[in-house]
Amino acid sequence: MNPLRAAWLRLKPDPSNVPAAEQLRSALAVAAGVLATAGLSAWLLGSSPLLVAAVGASAVILLALPTSPLAQPWALVGGYLVCAAAGVVGAHALPHVVLAAALAVGLGTLGMLLLRCLHPPGGAVALFAVIGGERVVALGWQYLLMPVLFNALLLLAAALIINNLMPGRHYPRLLPQELERGPDDEAEPRDRLGLRRQDLHAALRGYGHLVDVSNEELDEIVEQAEQLAFRRAFGELACADIMTHVAFTVRPDTSLLEAWRTLRRHRLVVLLVVDSLNRVVGVLGLEDFVSAAKARTACGVRDRILRLLRFNFARDASTASIMRREVRVVAADAHVAELVEPMSRGDHLAAVVDGERRLLGVITQSDLIAALYRGCGSVS
């Protein structure tokens, strides 16, 4: 093949993995965001075509790429303000428009990088402060508030509303809550062998240039890839294949004393709570009794729980009063790979349910370990 043609073919874009329906929704969302922002800005402030162009570029990022680090609120608002300030400095520092424009955009980019609010359309905000004409230059520092901050807040409000109304979207992207760990703390179970999160984050830092993917997104991508590799290695091992069909349950109106006796009799950590139609409605565990008893030390747990049971038994308190309604449920045909991550993080069991949430069986950590052991033997 001709070397020039080969080099040209290497420039073609990667195949899009975004469904056509999502592409259409994104386009409509961008149009709605620009309409809301530009319309209100024009009505309240008068038309500013070049500034509307910057808002249009920002709308594409916020509403077509809402999970990007470039699309987050601090990137938008901080980037606009930093670049607006850089534009004002450039416009008043140098008399030559070309030099002033270069200084404004360069300063704005440096400021965004230093303050971790990189937002590419901010360059247009800085440029507009220089080439927007005498009326814009005369605004001075007022330019930061009106129209720049005003436009940024309008667009941010539009992005918050539109993104969260669209199925499958959550905006802004929130950092996960993680427990503080000391230098001697154990790593999480999934991180003790093989690839660790710290390895991924270190690899990102080692690039030496900006990569438009967050640590959290990279973690999710690797986690999904691990699940796909697990499926390929272990075959289609469904939850129904490893579940225990006999599950100990209680009803929401079961007394706390009876629920406690069931836990102790069968040496269980948690019990599933089901209604009269055998639908899973909650979970009750030892930790719920400890929490209800407000026991602060291990030596006081037993006495406090016994006092709790005696007091509430006299009042006919039921399981529903202390149970948790957040239960890990999976479909019978779901792959067991879906349970590896939650159970490695501390979930004791998962309820296997049908389409109407009726209980079919239960999978405990022991069931999952046994399945993985058998799977490893068959693979080897």
Helices and strands as residue ranges (DSSP letters): H 3-9, H 20-45, H 49-64, G 69-71, H 73-93, H 97-114, H 122-131, H 134-139, H 142-143, I 144-149, H 150-165, G 189-191, H 197-205, H 215-234, H 239-242, E 249-250, H 256-265, E 270-274, E 280-285, H 286-293, G 298-300, H 301-314, G 319-321, E 329-331, H 337-344, E 349-353, E 359-364, H 365-379
